[in-house]
């Protein structure tokens, strides 16, 4: 039975997967142009914070750019609010200094949730792209009347602990979560991208003004106003000491991926998995097919037939077979070739576990007809395999 050839449809699916994978790798490995640093207050790039800087300036907020290690309990006399865009990447010892600032009465706003302080991140949260998230279950009084915030790319979520306030979520996980620590508080955002130029900018020409999201309002409420509701606010933005640059040669493939590329790879993996399931499904029960089996000693039997034809005598042919097998066995077992067959039979019986008398008869017994010769051939071959383990 010949193997079935793959259909042209199957080959086309394989080529489609290969081509898509090649396109994705090309996107990953294509060098990107140099842009401003993400979340830089002076950067006008889509992921910059120039819009946030102008917003804070318009509200009269006194903005200072500081290092992560400069924040401690003494900072509460200098800053009403501390904003860390990449709070989730800070080391535990640095976060310990921030905790003392909060316990002294300061307000800490983290652009991404931290495992060391405040509301924790959710492993699998929101996945959104280019659309708005409504307030949902919102118990933050100042945000209750808002419409929605805009989300770009892949967004995680923040866990809402017991006693905390949240907005833009379902009360279990949310985009904004505020937890009180004595007279201070820690606010965790699902992503620092909530305040970038792309999410807080003006609408596109074909979009009405009414569709501007409320990201800027959230930024003003959290960063542009003092915790006690006053008009003035002293804000410290942590711009260094958190996200150390990668050393040359230490970047992994995922470090070079944008959120959109990661989502594309996830979709590609899902599509390939569905394809494997589709191609691998079984149609009906398995049909068995007999397979040719190689019979041990079959070639040896054929050789014996040729020997008998040349010798013309059954007994003489049997003696030739025995003599050849005894010489091979003696040599392989390390005994002299001249060893009598009776003694060789004792050695073979001890090695194979057979009855010595049966082995001796096999090596010396009479052979009267062709049928006995064929049987002798098979028994000698079996004895050889057992003795030599082949």
C-alpha positions, 0 to 999 in steps of 0.5 A: 500500500503506497502512502497517500500524497498530501493534498494541494490544499494542505500544502497551501496552508503550510505555505501560508503559515510559513509566509506569515511567520516570515513577515512577523520576523521581518517586522521584529528584526527591522531596525526602528528609527530613533525617537524620544524616551518614552514618558519623557515630559519634553518628548512630543512622540506618541509615547511622550509626556509633553501633553501632560507637562503642558496640562500640569503647567496650565493648572499651576502645578510645581513639577520637579524631576527627581531620581527614584532614590531621592524619595523618602519620608523627608520628601513629604515636606517638599512634595504633595504627590510623587508620580512614578511612570514605571513604578512596577519596575522598581527594586524592593529597596527603593520601594521601601523608601517610597513606603516611608514617604506614604506612611508619612502622609504622601501621595504616591501615584504609580504608572504601573502597579508594583509587587512591593507596595499598593494594589497588585497587578493582575496577571491576565487583565484587560486586553484593549486596543484603540477604544475607551473603557467606561467607569463601570464600578467607580467609587472614586468620588471625583471620577464618578461623572467621567465618560471613559478613558482611552486605551492603546495596545495591550493593557493589564489591570490592577487588583482591587484589594478590600477597602480600596477605591477604584474606577474604570473596572468592575470592582475586582480589577480596574484601570485606576485603584487607590489604597489608603495607607494611614494619612497617605495613599498609593494610586496604581494605574494599569499602564503609564500609557494612559497619560501619553501624547497619543491618548491625551491628544486632540481628536483626528480631523474626522472626529467630533470634539465630543469624542475626546476621552477623559484621560486628561481629566484623570491626569489632572485629578491625580497629578494636578491637584493636591491631596487635600483638594487645594489649588496648588500641588507640588509634584515630583516625577521620577525620571531616573533610577527605576528602569535601568537601560539594558546592557549590550548583548542582554536584550531578549527577543521580547524586549524588542517587541512592541505590544502590537507585535506581541499580540500579533504573535499570540494570534499567529500561535492561536491560528497555527494551533487551530490548523494543527487540530484541523489537520490532525483530527481523525475521520472514523475508526483506525483501519488496520493493515497487515504488515510483512514480517521478517521471519528469523532464519529465513535467509539461512533456510534458503542458503541450506536449500542451496547447500542440499542441492549441491551436496545431494545428500541430507546427512552430508548437508546436515554435517556441513551445517553443524560443522560451520555453526560449531566453529562459529559458536566456539570462536565467539564463546572463546573455546577451541574450535577443536572442542568435541561437540559433546563438550560444546553442547555442555557450554551452550546448555549452560549459556542458554539454559537448555537441556544438555541432552537436547543440545547434544542431540541437536549437534550430533543426532541423525538427520534422515530427510529434507524435513528434518534438515529444515528443522535442524536449520531452524534449531541451529539458528535459534541456538546461535541467537540465544547463545550469542544474544543476537 
